[in-house]
Amino acid sequence: MPSRELRLGQELYFVLWDEDADLAAVAKGEVVQYAADWSKVRVKVVDAPQSNLIGRTSWILPDRLDDDARSARVHYQQRARAGLREEMQRIGQRAASGDEDDTSRGAVAEMARDETTRLWAQLVDAWGDVDLLLDSIDFEAGWPENQARLAKFAVLSVLRVEPRVDALLGALEDGEDVRAVRAAQAQGLLASARRVAGADACALMERWSDLPFEEVGEAAETLGALRTALAALGERHGLRPALAHPAAIVG
């Protein structure tokens, strides 16, 4: 029996791999077709962080479609971690039976490390826009309207980077450093922005005035706390290049 039935035209969220950017992206899709037994559903991408994904159609399993972007990311990470645990369990079973040697175990560990390194490099590269906006907020001290406008674009930049952050956290073993990043993602202006608009940048632009004024005024501190948590995570895992503050780079 199928676990879920959907209707034509229904809009749902799912994770789609962008082969051009080599990155998983949360996309919003419209149901355009489904199998007679509901075993799979064809969806057309109507919104996504990368414009090259819009208009694509893909067959998706019904249980991999969610009603909101946040759930799609969370469930994707849960499936990824579950798959990794199953693979590691199989490796352990083969090792216990003498079917696997140290070389193959080392190869698996190296592959996991390479993926983490790749995700981190993408995050550091994308974070440059956020740093520029955070520094600009400081330069506009005394002009709160200018600071609020810059804060808006800084939050939008962080939301665009978040799929990379989430993928990186999903690739790392849960620990205090990972939990610190998740806590920073869920505080202040970032939490309010998701509550108001989810991952929809256009909706956030339209509803920016609905965000608490005091949280907008603390945008630099909120985003700076996330940056600090990410930098500490990178240092803890020896990831390079380091997420050093721009001032440290210039100096």
N, C-alpha and C positions, 0 to 999 in steps of 0.2 A: 504494500500500500504506500502511495506517495505521502511524504510527511507534510506537504504544503501544496496548495493550489493557488494559482495567481490568475489575474485577469489581464486581457490585452489592454495596453495603455497605462498599466500601473507603473509607477516610478519607484525604483528601489536602488540601494547602494551595494556596491561590490568592489572587490579589489581586482584590478586589471594590471597585468604586467606590461609596462611600456618598453618595448624592445629597443626603441631608438635611444631612450635615456637610460636603459638598463636599470629600471626602478619600478617598484610596485606603486600604483596610484589608486586612490579611492575615487571611483567614478559613480556618477548617477546615471542609471539606465532606464529605458522604457521597454516594457515587455512587448515584443512584436510577434512572437510565435512561441508555441510550446508543443512538446511531444504529446501524443495522444494519451500516454500513460502518466504524464506529468513528471517523467524521469529527468527531463532537462527543459530549460527555458532559454529562448533566444532573446537577448536584450540589445538594444541600440543605445550607445553612449550619447547622452544629451548634455552632460556637463562633466568636466574633469580638469585637474590642475594643468595638464598638458593639452594644449589645443589640438595636437595631432591625433589624440585619442577620440575626439568628438566625431560622431558619425559612424564609428566602427560598430559592428555587430558581433556578438559572441554567444556561444551556447554555454550556459552556466547551470550548475546543479542548483535546484531550488533552495537547499539548505545553506548555500553560500551567498544568498541575497538577504539584505537587511533593510530595515525601515529607515535607518539614519546612518550617516557617515561614521560616527564614532563607533557604533556597534560593528560596522563592517571592518574597521581597523582592528578592534579588539578581538573579534572572532578569527580574523586572519592570523593574528599573532598567536592565538591559542592553538589554532590548527598547525601553525609552523612549529611551535614548541612541542606539541604532541607528536608530530612527525619526527622531530629530532630525537625525542625520548625513545620512540619506537626503534629508530635506526640505531641509537646507542645501545639499546637493549639487545638488538639482534647481533651487534658487534660483540657485546659482552658474552652472549651465548656461544657465538662462534669461537671466541677466544677461550672460553671454558672447555670447549670440546676439542681444542687444539687445531681448529680450522683456520685460525687467523694469526698472523705473525705481527711483530712489532712494527714492521714497515707499513702494513696496511692500516694499522691503528694510527700511526703517525701521519699518514696521508689524509685520513679523515679529519684529524685535528688541524692539519695545515689548511685544508679546504675551508673549515669553519673560520680560521683566523684570517684567511684571504678575504672572505666575504665581509667580515667585520671591518677590516682595513678599508675595503672599497666603500662601504657605507659611510665610514667616518670621514674619508677624504671628500665624499660628496657633500656631507654635512658642513664641513669646515669651509668648503668653497662657497656654498650657498649662504652661509652665515655672514659673509662679507657685507651684503646689503643691509642686514640687521645692524651690524656694528656702525655702519655709516649713518644710519638713521638715529641710533642711540646717541652718537656723538653730536649729531645735529640738534637733538633735543637739548643737550647741555649748552650748546652755543646760543640757543634761543631763550636762555634764562631771562625772565623779565617780560617775555611776550607769551603769555599763556595760550593765546589763540594759535600762535604758530607752533607751540609745543604740542598742543592737542592734535593739530593736523599731522605733524610728524609722527606722533604716537599712533595715529590711525594706520599709517603706512607701515610703521614698524610691526604692529600686531598682524597686519595682513602678511607681511614678509615671514613672520614666525609661523603663521598658520600654513603657509606654503611649504615651509621647511619641515613641518611636523611629520609628514609621511616618512621622511628620511630618519627623523629622530625615533619614531615608533618602530621602524624596521631595524634600526640599530639596537634598540633596547630589547627587541624580540630575539635578536641574535646572541645577546649576552646572557650569562647566567644571572638569575635574580640575586640581588645583593643590596647592601645599603646605598651604594652609589647609584644603582639603577632606580631604587625607590626615591632617592633624592631628586632625580630628574623628573620622575613622574609627579612628585609632590609640587615641584616648581611649575610644571605644566598646568596644574590644577588650581593655581592660586590667583587671586586678584583679577586684573583686567583680562587675562587669558581665559579664566573660567567664565567670566561674564560674557565675553565675546562668543564663546562656544554656546552658551545658554541662549543668547539672542539669535545667532545666525548659524550655528553648527560650523561646518567647514565651507560654507558658501560665502565667498569673498564679496560678491555683488550684494547679497543680503546684508552683510556687515556694513558695507559702505552706506546703504540706505538707512540702516538702523543704528548708526554710530551714536546718534544723540540719545539713544535709549540706555547707553552704558552709564554707570555711576560716575559723576563728575570727579569725585575724589580718587577713584581708581584710574581714571585717565591721567590725572595729575601725577600718579605714582607709576606711570607706565615704564619709565626708565629703570626704576628700582625693581619692578616685577620682572621685566625682561632681562635685566642684569642678573637677577637671582637665577634664572634659567640658564643663562650663559655660564655663570659660575659653577652650577651643578654639572653642566656638560663638560666644562674644562676639567673639573675634578675627576669625572668619569673617564675622560680620555687619558689623563695622567695615571689614573689607577690601573688602566689596562695597557699602558704603554703605547697608545695610539698616536700615530704621526701622520701629518704635521700637527703640532700642538695648537690648540685653540687659544692662542695667546692674545691678550688685549692689544688692540692697534697701537696704543701708546707705548707698549713694551716693544713692539716691532720697530716703531719709529726711533725710539731711544736706543 
